[in-house]
């Protein structure tokens, strides 16, 4: 009966260790998943920021070009009238 009790205690310890190991593995997987999701969102935001900067730069250059074109057009119209 003593050996049987020792076997039960050891079995219980092994089962406990297995449950702990499984819980730790799930925890670690959850942490890795959350970190990957965070990195994905950060990369997406950085991409959107770069796209917005490029759009802003384009709009600024286009506005400067439009001003130049309109100025030249006005000068040409004025010269034609004179």
C-alpha positions in Angstrom: 0.0 0.0 0.0 2.9 2.3 0.7 4.4 1.9 -2.8 1.0 2.4 -4.3 0.7 5.7 -2.3 4.1 6.8 -3.6 3.1 6.0 -7.1 -0.1 8.1 -6.8 1.9 11.0 -5.3 4.4 10.8 -8.2 1.6 10.6 -10.8 -0.1 13.6 -9.2 3.2 15.5 -9.4 3.7 14.6 -13.0 0.2 15.6 -13.9 0.6 18.9 -12.0 3.9 19.6 -13.9 2.2 18.8 -17.2 -0.7 21.2 -16.5 1.8 23.9 -15.5 3.9 23.3 -18.6 0.7 23.5 -20.8 -0.4 26.7 -19.1 3.0 28.3 -19.6 3.1 27.2 -23.2 -0.3 28.8 -23.8 0.8 32.0 -22.0 3.9 32.2 -24.1 2.0 31.6 -27.3 -0.4 34.3 -26.3 2.4 36.8 -25.6 4.1 36.0 -29.0 0.7 36.4 -30.8 0.0 39.7 -29.1 3.5 41.0 -29.9 3.2 39.9 -33.6 -0.2 41.7 -33.8 1.3 44.8 -32.2 4.2 44.8 -34.7 1.8 44.4 -37.6 -0.3 47.3 -36.5 2.8 49.5 -36.0 4.1 48.6 -39.5 0.6 49.4 -40.9 0.6 52.8 -39.1 4.1 53.6 -40.3 3.1 52.7 -43.9 0.1 55.0 -43.7 2.2 57.8 -42.3 4.6 57.5 -45.2 1.8 57.4 -47.7 0.3 60.6 -46.1 3.7 62.3 -46.3 4.1 61.4 -49.9 0.6 62.7 -50.7 1.4 65.9 -48.9 4.6 66.4 -50.8 2.8 65.7 -54.0 0.1 68.2 -53.2 2.7 70.9 -52.3 4.7 70.3 -55.4 1.6 70.4 -57.6 0.4 73.6 -55.9 3.8 75.2 -56.6 3.7 74.0 -60.2 0.2 75.4 -60.6 1.2 78.7 -59.2 4.1 78.8 -61.7 1.9 77.9 -64.6 -0.7 80.4 -63.7 1.9 83.1 -63.2 3.4 82.4 -66.6 0.0 82.3 -68.2 -0.9 85.7 -66.7 2.3 87.2 -67.9 1.7 85.8 -71.4 -1.8 87.2 -71.4 -0.6 90.6 -70.2 2.1 90.7 -72.8 -0.4 89.8 -75.5 -2.7 92.6 -74.4 0.1 95.1 -74.6 
